[in-house]
Amino acid sequence: MNAYEAIITRRSTRKYRPDAIELDKLQKIIEAGRCAPSGGNNQTNHFLVVQNAEILAKLTSLAEAAFAKMTVNENTYPSLKNSILASQKGGYVFNYRAPVLIIVANRKDYGNNMADSVAAIENMMIAANALDLGSCYINQLYWLNEDPPLLTTLRELGLKEEERVYASMTIGYAATESGLPNRKPLERKGNEVTFI
């Protein structure tokens, strides 16, 4: 698969097999993230690669508890509203039970923190697709990046005092018969283009 094909055929995977990802594949994905562009070539992203099932369960529990305390109104972003309502119902799992969660943190006071983090995520999602792995962009930890219990846990995992989570993603083998991610093209309904 060439780079263009890996980009065009990448789709979000929200159902995963529990199988562990081979270390060499995971290292390639992380390296793709580390090679993403950054403002002024600052390279300030901090990658927290969570594979431990107990820690994944703890993060899931903390996220559900934080969302369950929130309220929704007519202006609540639809995906955030879904996370809140699902958490209030109970049993919400923000990471789709993927075997790996990659959290990308950056300095809170750095103007390109979000842009640099998201560039890394996109590189890693494309690399995952090229390696026959599914992935999904995850907003939830960014939405909760000031939640005290979650911050405490993330600091125990290595998040620095001056850092916050700006993006995260899941990776794993898709829960399909073949184990391959869905690569069916989707119709483009937006993202207008104007040539000047």
C-alpha positions as CSV (number, residue, x, y, z in Angstrom):
1,M,0.0,0.0,0.0
2,N,1.5,3.4,-1.0
3,A,1.1,6.5,1.1
4,Y,-1.8,7.9,-0.9
5,E,-3.8,4.6,-0.6
6,A,-3.1,4.5,3.1
7,I,-4.6,8.0,3.5
8,I,-7.6,7.5,1.2
9,T,-8.6,4.1,2.7
10,R,-8.2,5.0,6.4
11,R,-11.5,4.7,8.3
12,S,-12.2,4.9,12.0
13,T,-12.4,1.5,13.8
14,R,-14.6,1.3,16.8
15,K,-14.7,-2.5,17.4
16,Y,-11.5,-4.3,18.2
17,R,-10.1,-7.7,18.8
18,P,-8.4,-8.0,22.2
19,D,-5.2,-9.2,20.5
20,A,-2.0,-7.4,21.4
21,I,-0.2,-5.5,18.7
22,E,3.3,-6.7,17.7
23,L,6.0,-4.5,19.2
24,D,7.6,-3.8,15.8
25,K,4.3,-2.5,14.4
26,L,3.7,-0.4,17.5
27,Q,7.2,1.1,17.3
28,K,6.7,2.0,13.6
29,I,3.4,3.7,14.4
30,I,5.0,5.7,17.2
31,E,7.9,6.7,15.0
32,A,5.5,7.9,12.4
33,G,4.0,10.2,15.1
34,R,7.4,11.4,16.2
35,C,8.2,12.3,12.6
36,A,5.1,14.5,12.2
37,P,5.7,18.3,11.5
38,S,5.7,20.6,14.5
39,G,5.6,24.4,14.8
40,G,9.2,25.7,14.5
41,N,10.3,22.0,14.6
42,N,9.9,22.2,18.4
43,Q,9.1,18.5,18.7
44,T,7.4,18.9,22.1
45,N,4.8,16.1,21.8
46,H,4.9,13.6,24.6
47,F,3.5,10.1,23.7
48,L,2.0,8.0,26.4
49,V,1.4,4.5,25.0
50,V,-1.0,2.6,27.2
51,Q,-1.2,-1.1,26.7
52,N,-1.8,-2.2,30.3
53,A,-5.4,-3.5,30.6
54,E,-5.7,-2.4,34.3
55,I,-4.6,1.2,33.4
56,L,-7.0,1.3,30.4
57,A,-9.8,0.2,32.7
58,K,-8.9,2.9,35.2
59,L,-8.8,5.6,32.5
60,T,-12.2,4.4,31.3
61,S,-13.7,4.5,34.7
62,L,-12.3,8.0,35.4
63,A,-13.6,9.3,32.1
64,E,-17.0,7.9,32.6
65,A,-17.2,9.4,36.1
66,A,-16.1,12.8,34.9
67,F,-18.6,12.9,32.0
68,A,-21.4,11.6,34.2
69,K,-21.1,14.8,36.3
70,M,-21.6,17.1,33.3
71,T,-24.8,18.6,32.0
72,V,-25.9,19.1,28.4
73,N,-27.8,22.0,26.7
74,E,-28.7,22.9,23.2
75,N,-25.2,24.2,22.5
76,T,-23.3,21.1,23.7
77,Y,-21.1,19.7,20.9
78,P,-22.9,16.5,19.7
79,S,-20.0,14.0,20.4
80,L,-19.5,15.5,23.8
81,K,-23.2,15.2,24.5
82,N,-23.1,11.5,23.5
83,S,-20.2,10.9,25.9
84,I,-22.1,12.7,28.7
85,L,-25.4,10.9,28.2
86,A,-23.7,7.5,27.7
87,S,-21.7,8.0,30.9
88,Q,-24.8,9.0,32.9
89,K,-26.5,5.8,31.6
90,G,-23.5,3.7,32.7
91,G,-21.1,1.4,31.0
92,Y,-19.5,4.0,28.8
93,V,-16.1,3.0,27.3
94,F,-14.5,5.9,25.5
95,N,-11.7,3.9,24.0
96,Y,-13.8,1.2,22.4
97,R,-11.9,-1.5,24.3
98,A,-8.9,-1.2,22.0
99,P,-5.8,-2.9,23.3
100,V,-3.7,0.3,22.8
101,L,-4.5,3.9,23.6
102,I,-1.9,6.5,22.5
103,I,-2.2,9.8,24.3
104,V,-0.4,12.8,22.9
105,A,0.3,15.5,25.4
106,N,2.1,18.8,24.9
107,R,3.0,21.9,26.9
108,K,-0.1,23.8,28.1
109,D,1.5,27.2,27.3
110,Y,2.7,26.3,23.8
111,G,0.7,27.9,21.0
112,N,0.9,24.9,18.6
113,N,0.1,22.3,21.2
114,M,-3.1,21.1,19.5
115,A,-1.8,21.4,15.9
116,D,1.4,19.5,16.7
117,S,-0.5,16.8,18.6
118,V,-3.1,16.3,15.8
119,A,-0.4,16.1,13.1
120,A,1.2,13.3,15.0
121,I,-2.1,11.5,15.4
122,E,-2.9,11.7,11.7
123,N,0.6,10.3,10.8
124,M,0.0,7.4,13.3
125,M,-3.5,6.6,12.0
126,I,-2.2,6.4,8.4
127,A,0.7,4.2,9.5
128,A,-1.7,2.0,11.4
129,N,-3.8,1.5,8.3
130,A,-0.7,0.7,6.2
131,L,0.2,-2.0,8.8
132,D,-3.4,-3.5,8.6
133,L,-4.4,-2.1,12.0
134,G,-7.5,-0.2,12.8
135,S,-7.4,3.2,14.6
136,C,-9.8,5.9,15.8
137,Y,-9.2,9.5,16.9
138,I,-10.3,10.0,20.5
139,N,-11.4,13.5,21.8
140,Q,-12.5,12.5,25.2
141,L,-9.3,12.9,27.1
142,Y,-8.8,16.3,25.6
143,W,-12.2,17.3,26.8
144,L,-11.2,16.2,30.3
145,N,-7.7,17.6,30.3
146,E,-8.3,19.7,33.4
147,D,-10.3,17.0,35.3
148,P,-8.3,16.6,38.7
149,P,-8.7,12.8,39.2
150,L,-7.8,12.1,35.6
151,L,-4.8,14.5,35.7
152,T,-3.5,12.9,38.9
153,T,-3.6,9.4,37.2
154,L,-2.0,10.7,34.0
155,R,0.8,12.3,36.1
156,E,1.4,9.0,37.7
157,L,1.8,7.6,34.2
158,G,4.4,10.2,33.3
159,L,2.4,13.3,32.2
160,K,4.5,16.3,33.2
161,E,3.1,19.2,35.4
162,E,3.2,21.7,32.5
163,E,1.6,19.2,30.0
164,R,-2.0,18.5,29.1
165,V,-3.6,16.0,26.7
166,Y,-4.4,17.4,23.3
167,A,-5.2,14.3,21.3
168,S,-5.4,10.5,21.6
169,M,-6.2,7.5,19.5
170,T,-6.9,3.8,19.7
171,I,-5.1,1.1,17.8
172,G,-5.8,-2.6,17.4
173,Y,-6.9,-5.3,15.1
174,A,-10.4,-4.7,13.9
175,A,-13.1,-7.0,15.1
176,T,-13.8,-8.2,11.6
177,E,-13.6,-11.7,10.2
178,S,-10.3,-10.9,8.5
179,G,-9.0,-8.7,11.3
180,L,-8.5,-5.9,8.8
181,P,-10.0,-2.5,9.2
182,N,-12.9,-1.4,7.0
183,R,-11.4,0.4,4.0
184,K,-14.6,1.1,2.1
185,P,-14.5,4.6,0.6
186,L,-16.9,7.1,2.1
187,E,-18.7,9.7,0.1
188,R,-17.3,13.2,0.7
189,K,-20.2,15.5,1.7
190,G,-18.2,18.5,3.0
191,N,-14.7,19.9,3.0
192,E,-15.3,22.4,0.2
193,V,-12.4,23.1,-2.3
194,T,-12.0,26.4,-4.1
195,F,-9.2,26.7,-6.7
196,I,-7.9,30.3,-7.1
